[in-house]
Amino acid sequence: MRAILDVDTGVDDALAIALALRHPRLQLEAVVTVVGNVSLDLTTRNTLRVLDWLGATDVPVARGADRPFAGPVREASHWHGADGLGGASLPDSTRTVIDDGVGYLIDRLSAEPGELTLICTAPLTNVALAIRRRPEVVNAVREVVMMAGAARPPGNVTPVAEFNVYADPEAAAIVFQQPWRLTMVGLDVTNQVLFSRSERDALSANTSREAVLVREVTRHLFDVRGVDTMALHDPLAVGVAIEPDLVTTLQQEVRVETRGELTAGQTVVDLRPSAPPPVLPTRVCTRVDAPRFKALFFETLGLPFSSTATRA
């Protein structure tokens, strides 16, 4: 599978990039950055640092939008650290990036209709701008898989909203309204896949590039914030793109609330048995085989993994 990643590289985006690079059934064609977890300058810098650290200096990086489609910039440095990458001690890149990431995305997708999967782990600003600039790009995409929203609250920014959608609800609304093959890997599913402090500690003597990356980017969460577990949100979206049967899904329409005073950014999924047939169906993930995904993630990165510990 050939894929383009659309990212706002923070901690879990970095792990998603690593999974996409290392999995033998995925060919990472390019990465497009966007403002999100931190500023566009930082998400772009972080993307280059992760790619170069993993030896992927041939994967092009394009700078996308530096502000949401509409509304104020919202960021999450409190979670990802001031640099967005958990204070990771990774060298800076000397590479240049491609300007106009939206135009680059349009050109790459349009040049090879039906060939490229778009995996989004960030606010959907770039994708919405591409649709507005050239609506026919929707027909060129093989599939869109995105870490976004939640079929069942709670959210992680408000009681009902997940960050990637909350950061640009108008963009998300545009993306969900398109007639393309779309999979939503929501917060209620990604929260089922946890990476623990003990699993990180098991990497302490491992000097592989992948192990160092995992240790470094999770430093802020485990060592500064003192969490015991973190969810593998963005890596799961990559995993679902590679192995769709990792998750249980339903076909249903997703609407994004853009105006609610208390509900802005909510992804509304009608889960009633009597729900009408969807006009623009999204493949909404509802459950994940967490041990199987974690095995895929750890083994792809060459890291030690205990399925017994995971199930416990």
ABEGO torsion letter per residue (X at the ends): XBBBBBBBBBAAAAAAAAAAAABAABBBABBBBBBBABBAAAAAAAAAAAAAAAGBAABBBBBBBABBABEBBBBAAAAAEAAGAGGBBBBBBABBBBBGAAAAAAAAAAABBGABBBBBABBAAAAAAAAAABAAAAAABABBBBBBEBABOBBAABAABBAAAAABAAAAAAAAABBBBBBBBBAAAAAABBBBAAAAAAAAABABAAAAAAAAAAAAAAAAAGBABBBBAAAAAAAAAABAAABBBBBBBBBBBAABAAABGBBBBBABAABBBBABBBBBBABBBAAAAAAAAAAAAGBBBBAAAAAX
